[in-house]
Amino acid sequence: MKKKSLIYGLVACLGFGAVSCEDMLSPDSERHSYTVAQDTMYSYWGIIRSMQNIAERYVLLGELRGELVRGTSYLSDSIANILNYDMANAVDGSNRYLKAADYYHVINSCNAYLAFYDSTRTTGTLNPYMKKEAAQVSAIRAWTYLQLVQVYGEVPFYTRPLLTSDAINDFAKHPEKVTIDDLAGKFVDELEAAAKVEAEFGFPQYDYYGYTSTVAHSSKLMIPINILLGDLFLAKGDKGSCAKAAQYYYNYLSGTNNGVRTLIPAGGVIPAGYSYMGLRADGEVATDYLTFGYSGSGGSTPWTERGEQSRTLESITAIPSSTNKLWGTVLRGVNEIYGYDARINVYTSGNDSLSSTSSSVSLTAQYDKKQIINSQAYTDLAMAQTFEEYIGSGSASQSTWILTIDPNVGDARQYWIQETYQLYSNGTVGQEKFITKQNPGGAFTTTFPMIYRKSMVWLRFAEALCNAGYPSHAFAILKDGLCNADGWLPGEGTQDYEVTEWLYSFTDEDGKVTENTESRDALVNQLIADVEFESEKEKADSIKKLTALIDSTATAFAQWPDPENSELVVNYIALDENTNKPSFLDFTSTQFQGNNSSQMLLCRPSLDASGLSLVNEALDYPGWLTNGIHSRGTGYLMKADRHKSAFNYVGMVAQKALENYGQTLTKEDIYDPSNKDLVQKCVEDLIVDEEALELAFEGCRFFDLMRVAHRRNDPSYLANKLAKRNPALGSKLLDTKNWYFPLPNE
């Protein structure tokens, strides 16, 4: 009876139409799912709209269970139970964000659609009728199952519609269950067939969702099937599955499907238009803005991109909110939790006989009532990054630049993600911390939650490459952005690693200069070697001050490189990765061609009286440019002589090996194939850090950690991350049962 009650609890609202969930775009909410499945267009949009009921859960169930957020005193019980893994009180159905039946509503609607869809019907042009929609329904069903197993662990699985009591009873007697390891095998054949349809016919085309172009183009609702296949195999996690995942991600990015060009836009390189604006962290330079990006980027972000998909945009797939209840669900939960009050504004125009009504949603920031803010773990990770900028003393056309570490910035993405500043006329700066990512500038956008965007796909591609045996190529995604650019592609037969050559110096009151090229810490130790301190506290304070002073003057002198110069070659790729390359390592396609643009340099050619002037100048660089994801927050590393960057392959792998595994690796060790497993773990750790920096607060974090812990068969990997937020969670999450919420009646 227990199993029977479980199945009834999940399915009762699904097959018989009296559904508590809204039937999106439905003029008649009482129509049964098995009836609307015969009305193919109506049914398809009903499925699309039903995804709104699980949209905000994607963000919150993925983010609240990670280590990047923490609660405030305004935390609601529902959010607190999820945040604290309080399984006893996280009752499915009574918690606003825990209701498995809503997922099964989507699944059963997909089952009904695919069961009743007439695949033999054609239009007047002999094209298969609604075949593109059927391919998307297959993708939606598989994606929804993926969300279920990530939240609930082992879940009931069925692909035929349960529309009668007999069907429910039959399934209840012998329920099939699936876990994360099963989904790839369950759906691969169906999804590969759907991917062929997608390649041949493209996405369904319905122009804009809603009544105006201010909402979102219908293509934003589509799930590229090769990305989904990549996710399913990456979640499975073994080496062979990761190689398959890499191929699927590559298919999307290259715009091909098994070598055949597709009709959907290729993913291509990371778009140049995604840029950040933020303030320096130290209060003394509050008016000193840092701009990251190409000239003319316009500050575009995925959450403001509403147009049709293209390789120039960052956004791929979103589940849109509605601006009017008549058009669907107005999503407010994430806004409220992150510190906004969402209000519907209704407008009426015209006279009584010709009046029309429209509506919009506005957001009001309520800084003092936000339930979730960034955790110290997030801040620590961001500040641990090295921000580098090029400082010049003349015009941007000069040939010599000084590459400088700025110790007060860390990863600059944090300032855009979690802070807003306002410079008042009296010179003071108002600052309030809150999460702006889903709502840039406090403006309401209907293209959220963001399910897929380009950087997310590239990072998962990096994960797949790393665990398929190509860690140095995976690192290239972080540093350089795998791309078909003149002088960029990895040099054949070379494994010269990138060298960081910083000059650390300190000038005392008498003008004496002490220098050290080994490391900042070595210089500090050299300076204090003969100093007698009265206490350990005095010594610690002195070291801290010295470190900050030395950081502020650390420089590396760099010449602007000649495009024909071999310095442009990415020469850290391991030899064993350069032989017998699989197809997913071919980046010669024009789809991977970089952005031909003037490169923006950040420089201080002149300082005003306050010493705060910062000038951005563009240098026309002859060639195709590209940058890795890491440079989005730490300065564009390809500006000049990038091999001097602190973010280099050997240095970063060696750092992770020592920090995370207590092992010292030399250059020779890193390129020794016998150490490949350890090197892969180190690169994967770098990727996981980058996922936190780039995708923070978007709903990915817990699922990213769970995926890596599952792949390594090491629960402590996830548990140790959560312990940074709350030590009690560290021991609790060593038991993988506590990773999942209980299904009803279980």
ABEGO torsion letter per residue (X at the ends): XAAAAAAAAAAAAAAAGBBABBBBGBABAABBAAAAAABAAAAAAAAAAAAAAAAAAAAAAAAAABAABBBBAABBAAAAAAAAGBAAABBBGABAABBAAAAAAAAAAAAAAAAABBAABBBAAGBBBGAAAAAAAAAAAAAAAAAAAAAAEBBBBBABBBABAAAAAAAAABBBBBBAAAAAAAAAAAAAAAAAAAAAAEBBBAEBBEABAABBBAAAABBBAAAAAAAAAAAAGBAAAAAAAAAAAAAAAAGBBGGBBBABBBAEBBBAABBBBBBBABAAAAABBBBBEBBGAGGBBAAABABBBBAABABABBBBBBABAAAEBBBAAAAAAAGBBBBBBBBBBEBAAABBBBBBBBBBBBAAABABBBBAAAAAAAAABBBBBBBBABBAABABBBBBBBAAAEBAAAAAAABBBBBBAAGBBBBBBBBAAABBGGBBBABOBBABBAAAAAAAAAAAAAAAGBAAAAAAAAAAGBBBBBGABBBBGBABBBBBBBBBBBBBAAGBBBBBAABAAAAAAAAAAABBBABAAAAAAAAAAAAAAAAAABBBBBBBBBAABAAABBAABBAAAABGBBAAABAABAAABBBBBBBBBBBBABBBAAGABBBBBBBBBBEBBBBBAAAAAAEBAAABGAAABABBAAAAAAAAAAAAAGBBBBAAAAABAAAAAAAAAAAAAAAAAAAAAAABGAGAAAAAAAAAAAAAGBAAAAAAAAAAABAAAAAAAABAAAABBBBBGX
